[in-house]
Amino acid sequence: MTMADAQSAATTRLPPPWDWTGLPADELAARLRSVAKWVAWLVDNYGDWVDLPACWPLHELLRAELTFFCYWHRRILAAGTDASEGVRWHLSLRFAAGRWRELSNCRHDDNPARSARLEAGRRVSLQGFLAQVPDLADGDHR
């Protein structure tokens, strides 16, 4: 590889997968759907810790933090890192989940208790909020 090739590769390097700045609407939608699928898995498997409103994609900070956790989790699984990284992920998840409860108290979700019987409705609502993905690009999504 020549110096010019190296410089060209450096300037065309894609941003990390969690950086959604300036993405075209179709790529933004694809990444959000991928994270949403992971979040559904997270809630199904860590429901005792993680309680999120269906409108989580509309809250920029909550969406960003969930995205970081998603990619962190995927890296742990793909890299086969030692167990300490998994323990650190779990400890961080427990702490963050407590903070997410505070962040999730919003105008979109008027039932902070969110019981198990509402799960089916939440999944339908999530799909409705995900359908609004193009609206997320306008910057008014808190």
C-alpha positions, 0 to 999 in steps of 0.5 A: 500500500502506498502512502497515498493509498493509506491517506485515502483509506484514512479519509474514507474510513467509516465512522464507528457503527454507533456514530449515526451522525449524517447517515442517510435515512435508510442507513439510520433506519437499518441501524435503529432497527438492529439496535431495537432488535437487540433492545427487545432481546435485552428487555426479554432477558434482563427484564428484572433490571431493564424497564424501558418505555416503548418510545425509547428511540425518541429519546436521544440520550437513552437511544445513544446509551442503549446503542453503546451497550448494544455494540459493547455486548456484540463486541464481547460476544464476537471477540471472546474476551475474558469473563471480566469484560462480561462482568463489567458489562453486567455491572454497568448494565445494572447501574445504567438500567437504574438511570434509564428508569429516570430517563424513561419517565416521559410524555410518551408513556403515561404509565410508569409502572408498566406491568407485564400485561402491557408488554404486547401493547409496548411491542406494537407501540415500539413498532409505531415509534420505529416507523417514525425513524425519518423524523429522528433526523430533524433533531427534535427527538427528545 
